[in-house]
Amino acid sequence: MGYSKLRILGVGLAALLLLAACGGSSGPAAKVIKVGLVTDTGGLNDKSFNHLADVGLEKAKTDFKIQGDVVESKTGDDYVPNLTHFASLNYDLIIGVGFLMQAAVGTVAGQFPSVHFAIIDGAGTDAKGNDLKLPNVESLFFKEQDAGAMVGVIAGMMTKNKLTPNKSQVISAVGGISIPPVNHYIAGYKWAAKMENPGIKVLVGYSNDFNDPAKCKTVANAQIGQNHSDIVFQVAGGCGLGALQAAGQAKVYSIGVDADQKDADPSVIMSALKKVDVATYTAIKAVVDGSFAPGALTFSIANDGAGYQLDNFPGGALPADIQTEVDSVMAKIKAGTLTPPADIPAG
């Protein structure tokens, strides 16, 4: 009986030694990078920049095997709690989506200096909008005026060549809230349209909302019905989907924003692209490979961070003269010999 006990103990000790040896050879498990994404109030279904940020996160999850989680903000009051949620769990990178989140990022990043933050369209600021230049915050900016200029060239030439449904000399833009990223788009659009067709009239209206499609639909209906706009450019996130619907119901053309919005309404003939997915992926990659740095990265036509996409365009392709002009303008913007304005031109 004593021999049996000793034999069992010997076998058990050998097994433990074998497990210890195996464990020692494999080493500690590799750290999994954790990324938290906080959307603006438009949410993931805005078919616009919140959606694109999530697209970038999903690609990074596949490519880098990271953990990626999303919290959607319902109101501006959710920004600080949502950012704090991820920071308190010691996530490696927290990405805030949108200019309106600047002060919240400034507040939370200041409270968690060891956590990396990135923000789309802004910086970590104080309550007055002053950049705090925090060492753990990366700003991801865009030259939206580049993308606005591309669709503006096409819209201007279409009106000049009488290729719009009612052959009017009027186009329009429906902005959400009057903030720099919105106004940059409209500035490039108006500037380029007038460059191609000096006789064109470009209407600009705001819904003062990024979420409610009914509000943008009201603005667009006024532009179409009272002022005969033949092309409506929406720059209002989820709210702007209502502007696209208004154009469709009135049987005029519309232009999507940020993402390819051809599926939002059949009236969408093109979309101005702002590659938020590329910016989001770039920020995550920097944390994964250890190259994260504070300060600003700017995405534009020059580095393929902005552009345009033809959608349900009549005939399926641009007429040759319009395509030639679009290519020429794009090349000049890339070369720096032509610079779309960031401020909306007067007149």
Steps between C-alpha positions, in 0.01 A plus 500: 500500500786737585673412174185584301470841666862579425454390141196726455681792658795442269282503192323816616831677569628408154183639340536827690863532394399437137229769515741747655754430228242550226376820658852635529573439135189679368547819702227750593203549267536789255320818605180567309463867400162640604337783301182681597298701248253765619258616231339839466124525541434391142589144597628213289203507264566853370645355174764768546802572719397298809439201277837549329684519832353162588605364159858602580478337842368174355782486246754557778341221706547262207852611407650545846293260714415779743198532726273777372186624674249772418277721713242720327426847639132594508556861606797727560469426870616146426842600366691525828343189663556292186864605463555450874351150479780381272772703674413357842538151353850598382438463128808562287329742261170687519365665185242778516304560180421861422582866551233534769694261725807724528447632853401155626820349361700783656341435838532121507845483339626743764368271773657186348846607375620141448221418255527585129217700341419593141221725375347533156463863385637664810747525786490458874385847607383695800142624528583804284638290214868567570724206408656370821775325296486198728786251450258204480262642235525463123281718276368356173406784266377509141500749216131452431519789255697272266213253477245782484689649206485175304122473516476878450688477170257236377191686623618827347571345163172308501302820546709683242441221247128476593531140618283539812135389520346849472798668333504770766813691595447427872661244728503479880656361815327391820737521796437363846656723765724782379837361611833493311476149348153576359595843371819369339294267282261778402786743434668267250167416338392860449845617390542229237144529367545874447842445345341277237178697458524865613126545440398229745314567825607293800255492791621411850271403788540333840276267695690560829483125552697189405245235589141580393441437126174698512687823575735465204211398279324826585807708406549309175132526404521879533813511284338282234145632505547871558840552339512224235817324613580219257780340706497471883823427689440365850762576767309402810572139593188298579281808477615549142337175392178701505647745249581211267144372533360846425704511179378158400137586558538823301680310220815711517857386571682473831855455629596282796769578755790327677419146382366365173129565556361358176273265694344780706280622213486450121546877456864476617717546191831535687650523847772722645734262683669562833696189590436482872555125483857559380566752778359269767705206374814718484461606864450141615798375301722760665408366844551140389846564358606744773523810282210700653586869521301802619414783265308512174471280194318652201333292230436651157495429128880519506528190723182327380305597811227679304338474158175423325299200380255485212181322600172484311636745245284540188656299220734327744803720433598865480492664157852523359534876545392484864731206574793686344432807717456293817831323436672832434369664815588197711854496362544870575374456857740209551786709363409800716447732206128527570371535856129476588404745776415389853252788545177527303539763226265799510241557231 
